[in-house]
Amino acid sequence: TSSSTTTTTTTTHVCLVGHSMGGAISLMYAATFPEHVSKLILLESWGPLSKPSGAVTNCIRKHIEKRQKYYNMNMNNMNKKNTNKKVYPSIEAAVAARLHTVTLFPGNQTLSPKAAHEMVLRATTTTTTTTTTTT
C-alpha cells in the first residue's frame, strides 16, 4: 500500500513506499506532487502511464485535490455509521463476491479461494444475521 497523502498547503516531505498497485499510486502521486515527496520506493510496481506526463499529472492533481476537499468537508462523518458497506448473507457469499471482483479487472488476474477468504475475514464485521464488508 502507499503511504498517506498530504494536503497541497503543507511543506512536509514524505517518503512513499508502494507495492504493486500501491506503487503505481505512489508513482502517480510523486509525479503529481513532487514538492511533497522526498523519496519514492517501488516494489513490483506497474510501469508509467501511456499519456503525456502533463496530461496525466494535471488530471491526477485535480482528482486528488477534489478528493482531499471532499474528505476535509466530511471529516465529521468519520464516526458515524458507514452507509457504504455492502451486506452479504454469509462469509461464503462475501468470498464469492471477492472472487468475482478479480475477474472484472483487465489482464489474467487470479485469486485463490483461500486468499479471498482471508481478505474477506480482515475486511468484515459479522453480526448474527449478516456479514458487512468494506470495499
N, C-alpha and C positions, 0 to 999 in steps of 0.2 A: 504494500500500500504506500501511497505517497504521504509525505509529512503534511502538516497543517498549512493552510494558506494564510497570507497576511492581507491586511487591508491596503488600499492604494495610498493611504496617508502615512503609513509607518515608515521608519527608516531602518527597521530591523532587517538584517540579512540572515537568511536561513540556509541550512544545508538540506537539500532534498535527497531522499533515498527512495527509489522506487523499483518495484519488481513487477515484471510482466506489464499488465495494463497500468498499474501504478507508476511504472517507469515512463510509459507514454504520456500519462497525465503530468508527471513531474517535468518531462521534457517540454511539453507544450506550455506549462506554467513558466518555466525558466525562460523560454523564448519570448513569452508574452510580457513577463515582468522581470527582466534581467536585473533591474535595480534592487530587487528583493532577494536575489539568490547569490550566495557566495560560493557554494559548491553544489555539484549535481552528480549523484552516484546512481547508475542504472544497472540493474541486474536482469538479464534475459528480457530486455525491453523490446518494444516494437521499434521499427525504423521511423524516419521522419515522414511527415505527410507529403503528399504529392501535389501540393498547391504552392504558389509563390509565397515566400515567408511573410511578406507584408499582409497579404490577404488572410492567411491563417492566423497570424498573431493578432491582427485587428479584430477578427471575429471572436477569437478566444478571449481577448481582453474585454470586449463588450459583454460577452456572456458571463464571465467571472464577475465583472463589476455589477451586472444586473443581479446575479445570484447573491452577491455579498450584500447589496442593498436590500433585497428581499429577506435575506437572513437577518439583517440588522432590524428590519421592521417587525419581524416575527419572533424576536428573542423571548418575548414574554410568554409565548405559546409553548415553550420547550417543556414546561412542567405539566401542561395539560395533556389529556388523553390523545394519543396519536391516532387520528382517524384514517391514516394512510396504510394501516396494517391490513394485510389480507387474512381472512379467516378460512381455515381448512377444517374439514370434519375429523381429520386424524393426521398423525405424523406421516403415515404412509401416503396420504393424499398430497401433503406438502412436499414429500420426497419426489413423488411422481411429477408434480408441477416443476420442481427444480430440474429434474432430468429432462423435461420437455423444453425448458428455457434454453438449455445448452444447444438444442437443435435449431434455435431461431437465429443464432449468430452465424456470420459467414465463416467459411473455412470448414475444416474437418475436425471440429472440436468434439471431445468426448468427456464424459464424467461417469465414473463408476457408481453404481447404486450405493456402495458403502461410503464413498466420499460425499455423495449427495446427502445421505442420511446424517453424516457428521455435520455438514454445513447447516442443514435444517435444524438439528438439535441446538447448535450455537445461536441460531437466529430466531428461536421461537419461544413463546410463552405458552405453556399448556394449562388449560382450565379443565374443569370436569366435563365440559361438553364440546369444546372446540380447541383448535390449535391456531394461534395467531403468529404470523411471521412478518418480519420487516424485509423489504426488498430494496 
